[in-house]
């Protein structure tokens, strides 16, 4: 697991609509992780945050920063969403 993988995910995830669709349609966090593993995008949440900070620092325009912040929020919300096969008490 590396920060470089997280940087690659951020870059690819912002431009690859098919990847985002697959991740959204994944019914479990485990399935999402398999999708990322198949693309050699293995990283920890801490590595994602580090890559996000590095990417944000490099933004030269507010519009680029806004897109990056939106992508981060999308990813956080997706990771926190409950698995489809888990029922609430």
Phi and psi restraints in degrees (range 20) as a CNS / XPLOR table:
assign (resid 1 and name C) (resid 2 and name N)
       (resid 2 and name CA) (resid 2 and name C) 1.0 -143.7 20.0 2
assign (resid 2 and name N) (resid 2 and name CA)
       (resid 2 and name C) (resid 3 and name N) 1.0 160.2 20.0 2
assign (resid 2 and name C) (resid 3 and name N)
       (resid 3 and name CA) (resid 3 and name C) 1.0 -64.8 20.0 2
assign (resid 3 and name N) (resid 3 and name CA)
       (resid 3 and name C) (resid 4 and name N) 1.0 -34.0 20.0 2
assign (resid 3 and name C) (resid 4 and name N)
       (resid 4 and name CA) (resid 4 and name C) 1.0 -60.5 20.0 2
assign (resid 4 and name N) (resid 4 and name CA)
       (resid 4 and name C) (resid 5 and name N) 1.0 -39.3 20.0 2
assign (resid 4 and name C) (resid 5 and name N)
       (resid 5 and name CA) (resid 5 and name C) 1.0 -61.7 20.0 2
assign (resid 5 and name N) (resid 5 and name CA)
       (resid 5 and name C) (resid 6 and name N) 1.0 -41.0 20.0 2
assign (resid 5 and name C) (resid 6 and name N)
       (resid 6 and name CA) (resid 6 and name C) 1.0 -66.5 20.0 2
assign (resid 6 and name N) (resid 6 and name CA)
       (resid 6 and name C) (resid 7 and name N) 1.0 -39.6 20.0 2
assign (resid 6 and name C) (resid 7 and name N)
       (resid 7 and name CA) (resid 7 and name C) 1.0 -62.1 20.0 2
assign (resid 7 and name N) (resid 7 and name CA)
       (resid 7 and name C) (resid 8 and name N) 1.0 -42.4 20.0 2
assign (resid 7 and name C) (resid 8 and name N)
       (resid 8 and name CA) (resid 8 and name C) 1.0 -62.1 20.0 2
assign (resid 8 and name N) (resid 8 and name CA)
       (resid 8 and name C) (resid 9 and name N) 1.0 -40.9 20.0 2
assign (resid 8 and name C) (resid 9 and name N)
       (resid 9 and name CA) (resid 9 and name C) 1.0 -62.9 20.0 2
assign (resid 9 and name N) (resid 9 and name CA)
       (resid 9 and name C) (resid 10 and name N) 1.0 -45.1 20.0 2
assign (resid 9 and name C) (resid 10 and name N)
       (resid 10 and name CA) (resid 10 and name C) 1.0 -60.5 20.0 2
assign (resid 10 and name N) (resid 10 and name CA)
       (resid 10 and name C) (resid 11 and name N) 1.0 -46.1 20.0 2
assign (resid 10 and name C) (resid 11 and name N)
       (resid 11 and name CA) (resid 11 and name C) 1.0 -64.1 20.0 2
assign (resid 11 and name N) (resid 11 and name CA)
       (resid 11 and name C) (resid 12 and name N) 1.0 -49.7 20.0 2
assign (resid 11 and name C) (resid 12 and name N)
       (resid 12 and name CA) (resid 12 and name C) 1.0 -68.0 20.0 2
assign (resid 12 and name N) (resid 12 and name CA)
       (resid 12 and name C) (resid 13 and name N) 1.0 -42.0 20.0 2
assign (resid 12 and name C) (resid 13 and name N)
       (resid 13 and name CA) (resid 13 and name C) 1.0 -63.8 20.0 2
assign (resid 13 and name N) (resid 13 and name CA)
       (resid 13 and name C) (resid 14 and name N) 1.0 -29.1 20.0 2
assign (resid 13 and name C) (resid 14 and name N)
       (resid 14 and name CA) (resid 14 and name C) 1.0 -75.1 20.0 2
assign (resid 14 and name N) (resid 14 and name CA)
       (resid 14 and name C) (resid 15 and name N) 1.0 -21.2 20.0 2
assign (resid 14 and name C) (resid 15 and name N)
       (resid 15 and name CA) (resid 15 and name C) 1.0 -116.5 20.0 2
assign (resid 15 and name N) (resid 15 and name CA)
       (resid 15 and name C) (resid 16 and name N) 1.0 -17.2 20.0 2
assign (resid 15 and name C) (resid 16 and name N)
       (resid 16 and name CA) (resid 16 and name C) 1.0 -101.0 20.0 2
assign (resid 16 and name N) (resid 16 and name CA)
       (resid 16 and name C) (resid 17 and name N) 1.0 93.8 20.0 2
assign (resid 16 and name C) (resid 17 and name N)
       (resid 17 and name CA) (resid 17 and name C) 1.0 -61.5 20.0 2
assign (resid 17 and name N) (resid 17 and name CA)
       (resid 17 and name C) (resid 18 and name N) 1.0 -37.1 20.0 2
assign (resid 17 and name C) (resid 18 and name N)
       (resid 18 and name CA) (resid 18 and name C) 1.0 -62.3 20.0 2
assign (resid 18 and name N) (resid 18 and name CA)
       (resid 18 and name C) (resid 19 and name N) 1.0 -41.0 20.0 2
assign (resid 18 and name C) (resid 19 and name N)
       (resid 19 and name CA) (resid 19 and name C) 1.0 -62.8 20.0 2
assign (resid 19 and name N) (resid 19 and name CA)
       (resid 19 and name C) (resid 20 and name N) 1.0 -46.2 20.0 2
assign (resid 19 and name C) (resid 20 and name N)
       (resid 20 and name CA) (resid 20 and name C) 1.0 -61.1 20.0 2
assign (resid 20 and name N) (resid 20 and name CA)
       (resid 20 and name C) (resid 21 and name N) 1.0 -41.6 20.0 2
assign (resid 20 and name C) (resid 21 and name N)
       (resid 21 and name CA) (resid 21 and name C) 1.0 -62.3 20.0 2
assign (resid 21 and name N) (resid 21 and name CA)
       (resid 21 and name C) (resid 22 and name N) 1.0 -44.7 20.0 2
assign (resid 21 and name C) (resid 22 and name N)
       (resid 22 and name CA) (resid 22 and name C) 1.0 -60.7 20.0 2
assign (resid 22 and name N) (resid 22 and name CA)
       (resid 22 and name C) (resid 23 and name N) 1.0 -42.5 20.0 2
assign (resid 22 and name C) (resid 23 and name N)
       (resid 23 and name CA) (resid 23 and name C) 1.0 -66.3 20.0 2
assign (resid 23 and name N) (resid 23 and name CA)
       (resid 23 and name C) (resid 24 and name N) 1.0 -39.8 20.0 2
assign (resid 23 and name C) (resid 24 and name N)
       (resid 24 and name CA) (resid 24 and name C) 1.0 -67.4 20.0 2
assign (resid 24 and name N) (resid 24 and name CA)
       (resid 24 and name C) (resid 25 and name N) 1.0 -39.4 20.0 2
assign (resid 24 and name C) (resid 25 and name N)
       (resid 25 and name CA) (resid 25 and name C) 1.0 -76.7 20.0 2
assign (resid 25 and name N) (resid 25 and name CA)
       (resid 25 and name C) (resid 26 and name N) 1.0 -15.2 20.0 2
assign (resid 25 and name C) (resid 26 and name N)
       (resid 26 and name CA) (resid 26 and name C) 1.0 -61.3 20.0 2
assign (resid 26 and name N) (resid 26 and name CA)
       (resid 26 and name C) (resid 27 and name N) 1.0 130.7 20.0 2
assign (resid 26 and name C) (resid 27 and name N)
       (resid 27 and name CA) (resid 27 and name C) 1.0 -82.6 20.0 2
assign (resid 27 and name N) (resid 27 and name CA)
       (resid 27 and name C) (resid 28 and name N) 1.0 -16.5 20.0 2
assign (resid 27 and name C) (resid 28 and name N)
       (resid 28 and name CA) (resid 28 and name C) 1.0 -138.4 20.0 2
assign (resid 28 and name N) (resid 28 and name CA)
       (resid 28 and name C) (resid 29 and name N) 1.0 160.4 20.0 2
assign (resid 28 and name C) (resid 29 and name N)
       (resid 29 and name CA) (resid 29 and name C) 1.0 -61.9 20.0 2
assign (resid 29 and name N) (resid 29 and name CA)
       (resid 29 and name C) (resid 30 and name N) 1.0 -35.0 20.0 2
assign (resid 29 and name C) (resid 30 and name N)
       (resid 30 and name CA) (resid 30 and name C) 1.0 -63.2 20.0 2
assign (resid 30 and name N) (resid 30 and name CA)
       (resid 30 and name C) (resid 31 and name N) 1.0 -40.6 20.0 2
assign (resid 30 and name C) (resid 31 and name N)
       (resid 31 and name CA) (resid 31 and name C) 1.0 -65.8 20.0 2
assign (resid 31 and name N) (resid 31 and name CA)
       (resid 31 and name C) (resid 32 and name N) 1.0 -41.4 20.0 2
assign (resid 31 and name C) (resid 32 and name N)
       (resid 32 and name CA) (resid 32 and name C) 1.0 -59.7 20.0 2
assign (resid 32 and name N) (resid 32 and name CA)
       (resid 32 and name C) (resid 33 and name N) 1.0 -42.1 20.0 2
assign (resid 32 and name C) (resid 33 and name N)
       (resid 33 and name CA) (resid 33 and name C) 1.0 -64.4 20.0 2
assign (resid 33 and name N) (resid 33 and name CA)
       (resid 33 and name C) (resid 34 and name N) 1.0 -38.2 20.0 2
assign (resid 33 and name C) (resid 34 and name N)
       (resid 34 and name CA) (resid 34 and name C) 1.0 -61.3 20.0 2
assign (resid 34 and name N) (resid 34 and name CA)
       (resid 34 and name C) (resid 35 and name N) 1.0 -41.4 20.0 2
assign (resid 34 and name C) (resid 35 and name N)
       (resid 35 and name CA) (resid 35 and name C) 1.0 -60.9 20.0 2
assign (resid 35 and name N) (resid 35 and name CA)
       (resid 35 and name C) (resid 36 and name N) 1.0 -44.7 20.0 2
assign (resid 35 and name C) (resid 36 and name N)
       (resid 36 and name CA) (resid 36 and name C) 1.0 -67.3 20.0 2
assign (resid 36 and name N) (resid 36 and name CA)
       (resid 36 and name C) (resid 37 and name N) 1.0 -39.8 20.0 2
assign (resid 36 and name C) (resid 37 and name N)
       (resid 37 and name CA) (resid 37 and name C) 1.0 -59.9 20.0 2
assign (resid 37 and name N) (resid 37 and name CA)
       (resid 37 and name C) (resid 38 and name N) 1.0 -40.9 20.0 2
assign (resid 37 and name C) (resid 38 and name N)
       (resid 38 and name CA) (resid 38 and name C) 1.0 -63.2 20.0 2
assign (resid 38 and name N) (resid 38 and name CA)
       (resid 38 and name C) (resid 39 and name N) 1.0 -25.3 20.0 2
assign (resid 38 and name C) (resid 39 and name N)
       (resid 39 and name CA) (resid 39 and name C) 1.0 -100.3 20.0 2
assign (resid 39 and name N) (resid 39 and name CA)
       (resid 39 and name C) (resid 40 and name N) 1.0 12.4 20.0 2
assign (resid 39 and name C) (resid 40 and name N)
       (resid 40 and name CA) (resid 40 and name C) 1.0 55.6 20.0 2
assign (resid 40 and name N) (resid 40 and name CA)
       (resid 40 and name C) (resid 41 and name N) 1.0 39.9 20.0 2
assign (resid 40 and name C) (resid 41 and name N)
       (resid 41 and name CA) (resid 41 and name C) 1.0 -112.2 20.0 2
assign (resid 41 and name N) (resid 41 and name CA)
       (resid 41 and name C) (resid 42 and name N) 1.0 65.2 20.0 2
assign (resid 41 and name C) (resid 42 and name N)
       (resid 42 and name CA) (resid 42 and name C) 1.0 -99.2 20.0 2
assign (resid 42 and name N) (resid 42 and name CA)
       (resid 42 and name C) (resid 43 and name N) 1.0 120.8 20.0 2
assign (resid 42 and name C) (resid 43 and name N)
       (resid 43 and name CA) (resid 43 and name C) 1.0 -157.2 20.0 2
assign (resid 43 and name N) (resid 43 and name CA)
       (resid 43 and name C) (resid 44 and name N) 1.0 159.6 20.0 2
assign (resid 43 and name C) (resid 44 and name N)
       (resid 44 and name CA) (resid 44 and name C) 1.0 -93.9 20.0 2
assign (resid 44 and name N) (resid 44 and name CA)
       (resid 44 and name C) (resid 45 and name N) 1.0 165.5 20.0 2
assign (resid 44 and name C) (resid 45 and name N)
       (resid 45 and name CA) (resid 45 and name C) 1.0 -58.3 20.0 2
assign (resid 45 and name N) (resid 45 and name CA)
       (resid 45 and name C) (resid 46 and name N) 1.0 -36.0 20.0 2
assign (resid 45 and name C) (resid 46 and name N)
       (resid 46 and name CA) (resid 46 and name C) 1.0 -66.4 20.0 2
assign (resid 46 and name N) (resid 46 and name CA)
       (resid 46 and name C) (resid 47 and name N) 1.0 -40.1 20.0 2
assign (resid 46 and name C) (resid 47 and name N)
       (resid 47 and name CA) (resid 47 and name C) 1.0 -66.7 20.0 2
assign (resid 47 and name N) (resid 47 and name CA)
       (resid 47 and name C) (resid 48 and name N) 1.0 -36.3 20.0 2
assign (resid 47 and name C) (resid 48 and name N)
       (resid 48 and name CA) (resid 48 and name C) 1.0 -61.3 20.0 2
assign (resid 48 and name N) (resid 48 and name CA)
       (resid 48 and name C) (resid 49 and name N) 1.0 -46.7 20.0 2
assign (resid 48 and name C) (resid 49 and name N)
       (resid 49 and name CA) (resid 49 and name C) 1.0 -63.4 20.0 2
assign (resid 49 and name N) (resid 49 and name CA)
       (resid 49 and name C) (resid 50 and name N) 1.0 -38.9 20.0 2
assign (resid 49 and name C) (resid 50 and name N)
       (resid 50 and name CA) (resid 50 and name C) 1.0 -64.6 20.0 2
assign (resid 50 and name N) (resid 50 and name CA)
       (resid 50 and name C) (resid 51 and name N) 1.0 -44.6 20.0 2
assign (resid 50 and name C) (resid 51 and name N)
       (resid 51 and name CA) (resid 51 and name C) 1.0 -64.3 20.0 2
assign (resid 51 and name N) (resid 51 and name CA)
       (resid 51 and name C) (resid 52 and name N) 1.0 -39.4 20.0 2
assign (resid 51 and name C) (resid 52 and name N)
       (resid 52 and name CA) (resid 52 and name C) 1.0 -61.1 20.0 2
assign (resid 52 and name N) (resid 52 and name CA)
       (resid 52 and name C) (resid 53 and name N) 1.0 -47.5 20.0 2
assign (resid 52 and name C) (resid 53 and name N)
       (resid 53 and name CA) (resid 53 and name C) 1.0 -60.9 20.0 2
assign (resid 53 and name N) (resid 53 and name CA)
       (resid 53 and name C) (resid 54 and name N) 1.0 -43.5 20.0 2
assign (resid 53 and name C) (resid 54 and name N)
       (resid 54 and name CA) (resid 54 and name C) 1.0 -62.2 20.0 2
assign (resid 54 and name N) (resid 54 and name CA)
       (resid 54 and name C) (resid 55 and name N) 1.0 -43.1 20.0 2
assign (resid 54 and name C) (resid 55 and name N)
       (resid 55 and name CA) (resid 55 and name C) 1.0 -66.0 20.0 2
assign (resid 55 and name N) (resid 55 and name CA)
       (resid 55 and name C) (resid 56 and name N) 1.0 -41.3 20.0 2
assign (resid 55 and name C) (resid 56 and name N)
       (resid 56 and name CA) (resid 56 and name C) 1.0 -64.4 20.0 2
assign (resid 56 and name N) (resid 56 and name CA)
       (resid 56 and name C) (resid 57 and name N) 1.0 -40.0 20.0 2
assign (resid 56 and name C) (resid 57 and name N)
       (resid 57 and name CA) (resid 57 and name C) 1.0 -60.5 20.0 2
assign (resid 57 and name N) (resid 57 and name CA)
       (resid 57 and name C) (resid 58 and name N) 1.0 -33.8 20.0 2
assign (resid 57 and name C) (resid 58 and name N)
       (resid 58 and name CA) (resid 58 and name C) 1.0 -81.8 20.0 2
assign (resid 58 and name N) (resid 58 and name CA)
       (resid 58 and name C) (resid 59 and name N) 1.0 -10.8 20.0 2
assign (resid 58 and name C) (resid 59 and name N)
       (resid 59 and name CA) (resid 59 and name C) 1.0 -64.9 20.0 2
assign (resid 59 and name N) (resid 59 and name CA)
       (resid 59 and name C) (resid 60 and name N) 1.0 129.9 20.0 2
assign (resid 59 and name C) (resid 60 and name N)
       (resid 60 and name CA) (resid 60 and name C) 1.0 -98.7 20.0 2
assign (resid 60 and name N) (resid 60 and name CA)
       (resid 60 and name C) (resid 61 and name N) 1.0 -15.8 20.0 2
assign (resid 60 and name C) (resid 61 and name N)
       (resid 61 and name CA) (resid 61 and name C) 1.0 -128.7 20.0 2
assign (resid 61 and name N) (resid 61 and name CA)
       (resid 61 and name C) (resid 62 and name N) 1.0 147.3 20.0 2
assign (resid 61 and name C) (resid 62 and name N)
       (resid 62 and name CA) (resid 62 and name C) 1.0 -60.2 20.0 2
assign (resid 62 and name N) (resid 62 and name CA)
       (resid 62 and name C) (resid 63 and name N) 1.0 -36.0 20.0 2
assign (resid 62 and name C) (resid 63 and name N)
       (resid 63 and name CA) (resid 63 and name C) 1.0 -61.7 20.0 2
assign (resid 63 and name N) (resid 63 and name CA)
       (resid 63 and name C) (resid 64 and name N) 1.0 -40.6 20.0 2
assign (resid 63 and name C) (resid 64 and name N)
       (resid 64 and name CA) (resid 64 and name C) 1.0 -65.4 20.0 2
assign (resid 64 and name N) (resid 64 and name CA)
       (resid 64 and name C) (resid 65 and name N) 1.0 -41.1 20.0 2
assign (resid 64 and name C) (resid 65 and name N)
       (resid 65 and name CA) (resid 65 and name C) 1.0 -64.6 20.0 2
assign (resid 65 and name N) (resid 65 and name CA)
       (resid 65 and name C) (resid 66 and name N) 1.0 -40.1 20.0 2
assign (resid 65 and name C) (resid 66 and name N)
       (resid 66 and name CA) (resid 66 and name C) 1.0 -62.5 20.0 2
assign (resid 66 and name N) (resid 66 and name CA)
       (resid 66 and name C) (resid 67 and name N) 1.0 -42.8 20.0 2
assign (resid 66 and name C) (resid 67 and name N)
       (resid 67 and name CA) (resid 67 and name C) 1.0 -62.4 20.0 2
assign (resid 67 and name N) (resid 67 and name CA)
       (resid 67 and name C) (resid 68 and name N) 1.0 -43.6 20.0 2
assign (resid 67 and name C) (resid 68 and name N)
       (resid 68 and name CA) (resid 68 and name C) 1.0 -64.6 20.0 2
assign (resid 68 and name N) (resid 68 and name CA)
       (resid 68 and name C) (resid 69 and name N) 1.0 -43.1 20.0 2
assign (resid 68 and name C) (resid 69 and name N)
       (resid 69 and name CA) (resid 69 and name C) 1.0 -64.0 20.0 2
assign (resid 69 and name N) (resid 69 and name CA)
       (resid 69 and name C) (resid 70 and name N) 1.0 -38.0 20.0 2
assign (resid 69 and name C) (resid 70 and name N)
       (resid 70 and name CA) (resid 70 and name C) 1.0 -65.2 20.0 2
assign (resid 70 and name N) (resid 70 and name CA)
       (resid 70 and name C) (resid 71 and name N) 1.0 -41.0 20.0 2
assign (resid 70 and name C) (resid 71 and name N)
       (resid 71 and name CA) (resid 71 and name C) 1.0 -62.7 20.0 2
assign (resid 71 and name N) (resid 71 and name CA)
       (resid 71 and name C) (resid 72 and name N) 1.0 -43.7 20.0 2
assign (resid 71 and name C) (resid 72 and name N)
       (resid 72 and name CA) (resid 72 and name C) 1.0 -60.3 20.0 2
assign (resid 72 and name N) (resid 72 and name CA)
       (resid 72 and name C) (resid 73 and name N) 1.0 -44.8 20.0 2
assign (resid 72 and name C) (resid 73 and name N)
       (resid 73 and name CA) (resid 73 and name C) 1.0 -63.3 20.0 2
assign (resid 73 and name N) (resid 73 and name CA)
       (resid 73 and name C) (resid 74 and name N) 1.0 -41.2 20.0 2
assign (resid 73 and name C) (resid 74 and name N)
       (resid 74 and name CA) (resid 74 and name C) 1.0 -58.0 20.0 2
assign (resid 74 and name N) (resid 74 and name CA)
       (resid 74 and name C) (resid 75 and name N) 1.0 -47.0 20.0 2
assign (resid 74 and name C) (resid 75 and name N)
       (resid 75 and name CA) (resid 75 and name C) 1.0 -64.7 20.0 2
assign (resid 75 and name N) (resid 75 and name CA)
       (resid 75 and name C) (resid 76 and name N) 1.0 -43.8 20.0 2
assign (resid 75 and name C) (resid 76 and name N)
       (resid 76 and name CA) (resid 76 and name C) 1.0 -61.7 20.0 2
assign (resid 76 and name N) (resid 76 and name CA)
       (resid 76 and name C) (resid 77 and name N) 1.0 -46.4 20.0 2
assign (resid 76 and name C) (resid 77 and name N)
       (resid 77 and name CA) (resid 77 and name C) 1.0 -63.2 20.0 2
assign (resid 77 and name N) (resid 77 and name CA)
       (resid 77 and name C) (resid 78 and name N) 1.0 -39.5 20.0 2
assign (resid 77 and name C) (resid 78 and name N)
       (resid 78 and name CA) (resid 78 and name C) 1.0 -64.8 20.0 2
assign (resid 78 and name N) (resid 78 and name CA)
       (resid 78 and name C) (resid 79 and name N) 1.0 -43.1 20.0 2
assign (resid 78 and name C) (resid 79 and name N)
       (resid 79 and name CA) (resid 79 and name C) 1.0 -66.1 20.0 2
assign (resid 79 and name N) (resid 79 and name CA)
       (resid 79 and name C) (resid 80 and name N) 1.0 -30.5 20.0 2
assign (resid 79 and name C) (resid 80 and name N)
       (resid 80 and name CA) (resid 80 and name C) 1.0 -87.3 20.0 2
assign (resid 80 and name N) (resid 80 and name CA)
       (resid 80 and name C) (resid 81 and name N) 1.0 -9.8 20.0 2
assign (resid 80 and name C) (resid 81 and name N)
       (resid 81 and name CA) (resid 81 and name C) 1.0 -69.7 20.0 2
assign (resid 81 and name N) (resid 81 and name CA)
       (resid 81 and name C) (resid 82 and name N) 1.0 142.3 20.0 2
assign (resid 81 and name C) (resid 82 and name N)
       (resid 82 and name CA) (resid 82 and name C) 1.0 -69.6 20.0 2
assign (resid 82 and name N) (resid 82 and name CA)
       (resid 82 and name C) (resid 83 and name N) 1.0 150.7 20.0 2
assign (resid 82 and name C) (resid 83 and name N)
       (resid 83 and name CA) (resid 83 and name C) 1.0 -64.6 20.0 2
assign (resid 83 and name N) (resid 83 and name CA)
       (resid 83 and name C) (resid 84 and name N) 1.0 143.5 20.0 2
assign (resid 83 and name C) (resid 84 and name N)
       (resid 84 and name CA) (resid 84 and name C) 1.0 -63.9 20.0 2
assign (resid 84 and name N) (resid 84 and name CA)
       (resid 84 and name C) (resid 85 and name N) 1.0 -29.1 20.0 2
assign (resid 84 and name C) (resid 85 and name N)
       (resid 85 and name CA) (resid 85 and name C) 1.0 -91.2 20.0 2
assign (resid 85 and name N) (resid 85 and name CA)
       (resid 85 and name C) (resid 86 and name N) 1.0 6.3 20.0 2
assign (resid 85 and name C) (resid 86 and name N)
       (resid 86 and name CA) (resid 86 and name C) 1.0 -102.7 20.0 2
assign (resid 86 and name N) (resid 86 and name CA)
       (resid 86 and name C) (resid 87 and name N) 1.0 128.1 20.0 2
assign (resid 86 and name C) (resid 87 and name N)
       (resid 87 and name CA) (resid 87 and name C) 1.0 -98.3 20.0 2
assign (resid 87 and name N) (resid 87 and name CA)
       (resid 87 and name C) (resid 88 and name N) 1.0 147.4 20.0 2
assign (resid 87 and name C) (resid 88 and name N)
       (resid 88 and name CA) (resid 88 and name C) 1.0 -79.6 20.0 2
assign (resid 88 and name N) (resid 88 and name CA)
       (resid 88 and name C) (resid 89 and name N) 1.0 149.8 20.0 2
